[in-house]
Amino acid sequence: MKPKAAIAWSSGKDCAYALYQVQQSGDYDVCALFTTINEAHDRVAMHGTRNALLQRQADALGLELITVALPWPCDNATYENRMSAGQDILKQRGIDVVIFGDLFLEDIRAYRENMMRDTGLTPVFPLWGRDTRDLMRDMLSGGFDMRIVTCDPTRVPAELAGQKITQALIDTLPDGVDPCGENGEFHTAVVNMPLFSAPISVDLGDVVTRDGYCYADVIPTFISTA
């Protein structure tokens, strides 16, 4: 019997490709997305993706969405307490594995592993150590439609916020910028991938600067069922 797994889901490309990889391998029974949300703004923590788009992603994947609500601002003690409660929910669901899309940041991986120590949950990192330029090419050639929802204007041009990622865009990134934005240069939301039942239609709303970052409001288009 395969271990039951949840994906640590940010709404972005790396966790989406990690999900794709483990679904291709067939090693796990993936049954849920596990996401932190900003309870003050009704958005995914860090990325700023609307919860409405997050729910559309879960629906397109046919997976349960399990969320951990975080206050804003959120200190580390509060974060860890709420994440611990969220991990308890995963265990109650019979989940044994949490899959992460981390690529090479050793301190982030060590923190995740430490957070799950003695919880009965096993962290798994299927993309770890992949060359990020090759990984981005695989995402693009594999049909991943990725929109930049957050970017650091001190590292990449502010006008990237809201743009669809293409190979041409990646090729024009400034020197030193990771092609997958792993150092925090940019964050994404996925609106189509091979596992989606259908693409998610979106419109681009306002682009704002807040706390030193540019946020693009990627809004899921209403689809009538009438």
VOBA-1610 file (N, C-alpha, C; in pm, whole numbers, padded with zeros to 5 digits, always signed):
BEGIN
Met+00085-00120+00000Met+00000+00000+00000Met+00088+00125+00000Lys+00059+00219-00089Lys+00141+00340-00100Lys+00118+00432+00019Pro+00224+00500+00065Pro+00206+00600+00170Pro+00116+00714+00121Lys+00029+00762+00209Lys-00054+00878+00174Lys+00029+01004+00191Ala+00014+01095+00095Ala+00098+01215+00094Ala+00016+01340+00071Ala+00068+01451+00123Ala+00018+01585+00092Ala+00132+01663+00028Ile+00096+01758-00057Ile+00194+01847-00119Ile+00194+01979-00043Ala+00311+02024+00000Ala+00324+02159+00056Ala+00307+02256-00061Trp+00191+02318-00068Trp+00145+02386-00190Trp+00144+02537-00171Ser+00224+02605-00252Ser+00232+02751-00245Ser+00149+02819-00353Ser+00096+02740-00444Ser+00025+02781-00567Ser+00120+02793-00685Gly+00253+02778-00660Gly+00351+02805-00763Gly+00408+02684-00835Lys+00502+02713-00922Lys+00556+02616-01017Lys+00633+02501-00954Asp+00717+02528-00853Asp+00803+02422-00800Asp+00724+02314-00730Cys+00628+02353-00646Cys+00545+02252-00582Cys+00460+02179-00685Ala+00416+02252-00788Ala+00335+02188-00893Ala+00417+02085-00969Tyr+00543+02117-00998Tyr+00626+02020-01070Tyr+00664+01903-00979Ala+00682+01931-00848Ala+00707+01822-00754Ala+00588+01725-00752Leu+00467+01780-00751Leu+00348+01697-00757Leu+00346+01614-00886Tyr+00376+01679-00996Tyr+00380+01609-01126Tyr+00481+01494-01122Gln+00598+01519-01065Gln+00701+01416-01060Gln+00658+01296-00977Val+00600+01320-00859Val+00562+01207-00775Val+00440+01133-00832Gln+00354+01205-00901Gln+00242+01137-00966Gln+00293+01049-01080Gln+00396+01096-01150Gln+00455+01015-01257Gln+00525+00891-01200Ser+00589+00907-01086Ser+00661+00794-01027Ser+00567+00691-00968Gly+00450+00736-00920Gly+00354+00645-00860Gly+00393+00594-00723Asp+00488+00663-00658Asp+00538+00616-00528Asp+00445+00649-00412Tyr+00358+00748-00432Tyr+00274+00796-00321Tyr+00129+00810-00366Asp+00041+00797-00269Asp-00101+00826-00289Asp-00124+00970-00245Val-00112+01065-00339Val-00126+01207-00306Val-00274+01239-00293Cys-00312+01293-00177Cys-00454+01314-00151Cys-00488+01457-00110Ala-00388+01544-00092Ala-00421+01678-00042Ala-00312+01779-00078Leu-00356+01904-00085Leu-00266+02019-00090Leu-00264+02080+00050Phe-00147+02121+00096Phe-00129+02175+00230Phe-00069+02315+00216Thr-00148+02418+00251Thr-00113+02555+00217Thr-00130+02649+00335Thr-00035+02742+00350Thr-00050+02849+00448Thr-00113+02970+00380Ile-00211+03030+00447Ile-00280+03146+00391Ile-00274+03263+00490Asn-00272+03380+00434Asn-00274+03504+00512Asn-00421+03535+00545Glu-00459+03517+00672Glu-00600+03531+00708Glu-00647+03676+00701Ala-00556+03772+00704Ala-00595+03913+00697Ala-00629+03957+00556His-00570+03889+00456His-00585+03935+00318His-00649+03831+00225Asp-00685+03713+00280Asp-00752+03611+00200Asp-00665+03568+00082Arg-00537+03549+00110Arg-00442+03513+00004Arg-00340+03413+00056Val-00273+03346-00038Val-00167+03253-00002Val-00051+03331+00060Ala+00000+03282+00172Ala+00114+03348+00237Ala+00233+03352+00141Met+00307+03460+00146Met+00426+03485+00063Met+00391+03518-00081His+00323+03429-00152His+00297+03451-00294His+00192+03558-00319Gly+00096+03571-00228Gly-00011+03668-00248Gly-00118+03623-00345Thr-00119+03496-00381Thr-00222+03442-00471Thr-00357+03444-00402Arg-00461+03488-00473Arg-00596+03488-00416Arg-00638+03346-00375Asn-00707+03337-00262Asn-00758+03207-00220Asn-00855+03149-00323Ala-00924+03235-00397Ala-01015+03186-00501Ala-00938+03111-00610Leu-00820+03159-00645Leu-00738+03089-00744Leu-00681+02961-00684Leu-00640+02967-00557Leu-00593+02848-00488Leu-00699+02738-00490Gln-00824+02772-00462Gln-00931+02673-00462Gln-00954+02617-00602Arg-00941+02702-00704Arg-00956+02654-00842Arg-00846+02555-00877Gln-00726+02578-00825Gln-00617+02483-00847Gln-00651+02347-00784Ala-00698+02350-00660Ala-00734+02226-00592Ala-00844+02152-00668Asp-00943+02227-00716Asp-01052+02167-00792Asp-01000+02105-00922Ala-00909+02175-00989Ala-00855+02125-01116Ala-00772+01999-01096Leu-00713+01986-00977Leu-00634+01867-00945Leu-00717+01756-00884Gly-00838+01789-00837Gly-00921+01690-00770Gly-00865+01648-00635Leu-00799+01743-00565Leu-00738+01713-00436Leu-00800+01799-00326Glu-00806+01743-00205Glu-00852+01820-00090Glu-00754+01933-00062Leu-00807+02049-00024Leu-00725+02163+00015Leu-00730+02178+00167Ile-00614+02163+00231Ile-00601+02179+00375Ile-00518+02305+00399Thr-00575+02403+00469Thr-00506+02530+00487Thr-00472+02556+00633Val-00364+02630+00651Val-00324+02681+00783Val-00332+02833+00775Ala-00421+02893+00852Ala-00440+03038+00850Ala-00337+03104+00941Leu-00267+03204+00885Leu-00166+03277+00960Leu-00209+03423+00975Pro-00184+03483+01091Pro-00214+03626+01107Pro-00112+03709+01030Trp-00143+03837+01014Trp-00048+03930+00953Trp-00037+04056+01039Pro+00085+04087+01086Pro+00209+04010+01070Pro+00208+03884+01156Cys+00304+03796+01128Cys+00309+03667+01197Cys+00450+03643+01249Asp+00462+03629+01381Asp+00594+03600+01437Asp+00622+03450+01426Asn+00747+03412+01446Asn+00788+03274+01423Asn+00721+03177+01519Ala+00701+03219+01644Ala+00637+03130+01741Ala+00494+03098+01699Thr+00421+03200+01653Thr+00284+03178+01607Thr+00283+03088+01484Tyr+00375+03115+01392Tyr+00385+03032+01271Tyr+00405+02885+01309Glu+00498+02859+01397Glu+00529+02720+01432Glu+00414+02654+01507Asn+00345+02728+01593Asn+00231+02672+01664Asn+00119+02634+01568Arg+00091+02722+01474Arg-00017+02693+01379Arg+00022+02583+01280Met+00148+02580+01241Met+00192+02472+01153Met+00185+02338+01226Ser+00218+02338+01352Ser+00208+02215+01430Ser+00065+02163+01434Ala-00031+02256+01451Ala-00172+02217+01449Ala-00211+02164+01311Gly-00158+02227+01206Gly-00185+02181+01070Gly-00128+02042+01045Gln-00011+02015+01098Gln+00049+01883+01083Gln-00034+01777+01157Asp-00093+01817+01268Asp-00182+01724+01339Asp-00302+01687+01251Ile-00353+01783+01175Ile-00465+01755+01085Ile-00422+01655+00978Leu-00302+01673+00925Leu-00252+01579+00824Leu-00247+01437+00881Lys-00196+01423+01002Lys-00190+01290+01063Lys-00329+01233+01085Gln-00425+01318+01122Gln-00563+01271+01139Gln-00623+01220+01009Arg-00574+01273+00897Arg-00619+01228+00765Arg-00549+01101+00721Gly-00457+01052+00803Gly-00382+00932+00766Gly-00265+00959+00675Ile-00223+01085+00666Ile-00111+01124+00580Ile+00020+01100+00652Asp+00116+01042+00580Asp+00246+01009+00638Asp+00361+01089+00577Val+00339+01146+00459Val+00447+01210+00383Val+00402+01350+00341Val+00494+01447+00351Val+00471+01580+00296Val+00578+01607+00191Ile+00535+01642+00072Ile+00625+01660-00042Ile+00649+01809-00063Phe+00775+01847-00076Phe+00814+01986-00093Phe+00879+02007-00230Gly+00866+02129-00282Gly+00926+02164-00409Gly+01059+02236-00398Asp+01123+02231-00281Asp+01250+02301-00262Asp+01357+02245-00355Leu+01449+02334-00395Leu+01548+02299-00497Leu+01690+02288-00444Phe+01736+02390-00368Phe+01875+02382-00323Phe+01907+02460-00195Leu+01815+02528-00136Leu+01844+02607-00017Leu+01852+02517+00107Glu+01975+02491+00152Glu+01999+02395+00259Glu+01931+02437+00390Asp+01932+02568+00421Asp+01874+02612+00548Asp+01723+02592+00551Ile+01657+02614+00436Ile+01512+02593+00429Ile+01479+02445+00447Arg+01555+02360+00378Arg+01531+02216+00392Arg+01552+02171+00536Ala+01660+02216+00598Ala+01688+02176+00736Ala+01577+02223+00830Tyr+01523+02342+00805Tyr+01414+02393+00889Tyr+01290+02306+00875Arg+01257+02268+00753Arg+01139+02184+00731Arg+01158+02048+00799Glu+01276+01991+00783Glu+01303+01861+00844Glu+01294+01871+00996Asn+01344+01978+01051Asn+01338+01996+01197Asn+01193+02014+01245Met+01112+02087+01167Met+00972+02108+01203Met+00894+01976+01206Met+00936+01878+01126Met+00862+01753+01116Met+00922+01642+01201Arg+01032+01674+01267Arg+01093+01573+01353Arg+00996+01536+01465Asp+00979+01408+01486Asp+00892+01354+01592Asp+00744+01378+01567Thr+00704+01414+01445Thr+00562+01433+01415Thr+00500+01308+01352Gly+00584+01215+01306Gly+00532+01102+01232Gly+00516+01130+01084Leu+00550+01254+01041Leu+00545+01291+00900Leu+00686+01290+00842Thr+00697+01241+00719Thr+00827+01234+00653Thr+00832+01338+00541Pro+00928+01432+00545Pro+00941+01526+00435Pro+01016+01463+00317Val+00968+01491+00196Val+01028+01437+00074Val+01053+01553-00022Phe+01169+01551-00089Phe+01212+01661-00175Phe+01248+01607-00314Pro+01149+01581-00400Pro+01177+01513-00527Pro+01256+01596-00628Leu+01260+01728-00612Leu+01332+01813-00708Leu+01470+01853-00657Trp+01506+01806-00541Trp+01629+01855-00475Trp+01752+01831-00564Gly+01829+01938-00582Gly+01954+01929-00656Gly+01942+01939-00806Arg+01820+01951-00857Arg+01803+01965-01001Arg+01863+02097-01050Asp+01924+02096-01166Asp+01970+02220-01229Asp+01847+02305-01261Thr+01843+02427-01210Thr+01720+02505-01221Thr+01693+02554-01363Arg+01797+02572-01442Arg+01772+02612-01582Arg+01708+02497-01659Asp+01761+02376-01636Asp+01702+02258-01700Asp+01560+02234-01649Leu+01540+02256-01520Leu+01408+02234-01462Leu+01306+02329-01523Met+01344+02456-01539Met+01253+02552-01600Met+01220+02512-01744Arg+01318+02467-01818Arg+01291+02421-01955Arg+01193+02304-01956Asp+01209+02212-01859Asp+01117+02097-01851Asp+00975+02143-01820Met+00962+02241-01733Met+00829+02292-01701Met+00763+02353-01824Leu+00838+02435-01895Leu+00782+02503-02013Leu+00748+02403-02123Ser+00837+02310-02149Ser+00811+02212-02255Ser+00700+02115-02215Gly+00679+02101-02082Gly+00577+02008-02033Gly+00438+02068-02024Gly+00421+02193-02065Gly+00288+02252-02068Gly+00248+02325-01942Phe+00344+02366-01859Phe+00313+02443-01739Phe+00294+02590-01777Asp+00178+02645-01741Asp+00148+02786-01762Asp+00163+02855-01627Met+00265+02940-01616Met+00304+02998-01488Met+00302+03150-01498Arg+00239+03217-01402Arg+00233+03362-01400Arg+00310+03415-01279Ile+00389+03518-01298Ile+00463+03579-01188Ile+00367+03663-01105Val+00349+03623-00979Val+00255+03694-00892Val+00325+03787-00793Thr+00451+03760-00766Thr+00529+03843-00674Thr+00672+03851-00725Cys+00733+03969-00716Cys+00874+03978-00751Cys+00942+04085-00666Asp+01072+04068-00652Asp+01156+04161-00577Asp+01216+04259-00677Pro+01170+04384-00679Pro+01216+04479-00781Pro+01362+04521-00765Thr+01426+04483-00655Thr+01569+04511-00641Thr+01653+04406-00712Arg+01587+04297-00757Arg+01662+04189-00822Arg+01617+04160-00964Val+01489+04185-00992Val+01436+04167-01127Val+01351+04289-01162Pro+01328+04316-01291Pro+01245+04431-01327Pro+01104+04421-01269Ala+01055+04531-01215Ala+00922+04532-01154Ala+00813+04494-01253Glu+00835+04524-01382Glu+00731+04496-01481Glu+00712+04346-01508Leu+00793+04261-01446Leu+00770+04117-01458Leu+00646+04073-01382Ala+00604+04149-01282Ala+00486+04112-01204Ala+00364+04101-01296Gly+00301+03986-01294Gly+00184+03961-01376Gly+00213+03892-01507Gln+00340+03882-01545Gln+00372+03825-01675Gln+00369+03672-01674Lys+00340+03617-01790Lys+00349+03472-01812Lys+00495+03436-01834Ile+00541+03330-01771Ile+00679+03288-01789Ile+00695+03219-01923Thr+00792+03264-01999Thr+00831+03203-02125Thr+00982+03184-02123Gln+01033+03106-02218Gln+01178+03090-02225Gln+01245+03222-02257Ala+01180+03304-02340Ala+01237+03435-02372Ala+01249+03521-02247Leu+01150+03517-02159Leu+01157+03594-02035Leu+01274+03542-01949Ile+01286+03411-01936Ile+01393+03354-01854Ile+01529+03393-01910Asp+01542+03395-02043Asp+01670+03426-02106Asp+01711+03571-02085Thr+01617+03659-02050Thr+01650+03800-02033Thr+01659+03840-01885Leu+01653+03743-01793Leu+01668+03775-01651Leu+01808+03830-01624Pro+01821+03921-01532Pro+01954+03976-01499Pro+02050+03867-01453Asp+02178+03891-01474Asp+02281+03798-01428Asp+02268+03774-01278Gly+02284+03649-01238Gly+02277+03615-01097Gly+02139+03578-01048Val+02036+03600-01130Val+01899+03563-01091Val+01877+03416-01124Asp+01829+03341-01024Asp+01804+03200-01048Asp+01686+03183-01145Pro+01698+03094-01246Pro+01590+03077-01343Pro+01456+03036-01282Cys+01461+02972-01164Cys+01337+02935-01095Cys+01303+03030-00981Gly+01381+03138-00965Gly+01353+03232-00857Gly+01370+03173-00719Glu+01457+03074-00706Glu+01470+03001-00579Glu+01524+03088-00466Asn+01593+03195-00500Asn+01646+03284-00397Asn+01548+03395-00360Gly+01422+03382-00401Gly+01321+03480-00366Gly+01306+03593-00465Glu+01368+03578-00584Glu+01359+03684-00684Glu+01216+03702-00735Phe+01142+03591-00748Phe+01003+03598-00791Phe+00930+03473-00747His+00797+03484-00738His+00710+03372-00705His+00600+03364-00811Thr+00542+03246-00826Thr+00448+03223-00935Thr+00317+03160-00887Ala+00219+03164-00975Ala+00097+03084-00961Ala+00080+03006-01091Val+00046+02879-01079Val+00027+02792-01195Val-00120+02795-01235Val-00145+02822-01363Val-00284+02824-01410Val-00314+02710-01508Asn-00210+02634-01542Asn-00232+02511-01617Asn-00110+02422-01602Met-00135+02292-01599Met-00030+02190-01593Met-00092+02059-01637Pro-00012+01957-01668Pro-00068+01833-01720Pro-00169+01764-01629Leu-00163+01787-01498Leu-00255+01720-01406Leu-00387+01793-01389Phe-00399+01916-01440Phe-00524+01990-01427Phe-00631+01929-01517Ser-00754+01927-01467Ser-00866+01880-01549Ser-00895+01977-01663Ala-00861+02104-01643Ala-00878+02208-01746Ala-00794+02328-01704Pro-00750+02410-01800Pro-00677+02532-01764Pro-00766+02625-01682Ile-00704+02707-01599Ile-00775+02808-01522Ile-00764+02941-01596Ser-00877+02992-01638Ser-00879+03121-01706Ser-00861+03232-01603Val-00771+03327-01633Val-00744+03435-01537Val-00736+03569-01610Asp-00759+03674-01532Asp-00737+03812-01576Asp-00632+03874-01484Leu-00560+03972-01536Leu-00462+04044-01455Leu-00526+04169-01398Gly-00528+04176-01265Gly-00580+04294-01198Gly-00470+04394-01167Asp-00480+04460-01055Asp-00383+04563-01018Asp-00247+04502-00984Val-00145+04580-01011Val-00009+04547-00966Val+00029+04654-00863Val+00062+04611-00742Val+00092+04705-00634Val+00227+04673-00572Thr+00287+04772-00509Thr+00411+04752-00434Thr+00379+04760-00286Arg+00419+04656-00214Arg+00390+04649-00071Arg+00506+04581+00000Asp+00554+04643+00106Asp+00665+04588+00185Asp+00786+04555+00098Gly+00808+04638-00004Gly+00925+04622-00088Gly+00912+04522-00200Tyr+00794+04461-00218Tyr+00772+04362-00324Tyr+00660+04409-00416Cys+00667+04367-00540Cys+00560+04394-00636Cys+00467+04274-00642Tyr+00337+04299-00625Tyr+00237+04193-00625Tyr+00141+04215-00742Ala+00123+04113-00822Ala+00026+04117-00931Ala-00097+04037-00891Asp-00214+04096-00907Asp-00339+04030-00871Asp-00388+03948-00989Val-00362+03819-00984Val-00405+03727-01090Val-00541+03669-01047Ile-00645+03709-01123Ile-00782+03686-01080Ile-00846+03576-01164Pro-00894+03468-01102Pro-00961+03364-01180Pro-01090+03418-01242Thr-01109+03388-01368Thr-01226+03434-01440Thr-01348+03351-01399Phe-01458+03420-01373Phe-01580+03350-01336Phe-01630+03269-01454Ile-01667+03143-01426Ile-01722+03057-01529Ile-01864+03020-01487Ser-01960+03058-01567Ser-02099+03028-01537Ser-02128+02881-01561Thr-02205+02821-01471Thr-02248+02681-01487Thr-02391+02672-01538Ala-02448+02789-01572Ala-02587+02790-01620Ala-02597+02729-01758
//
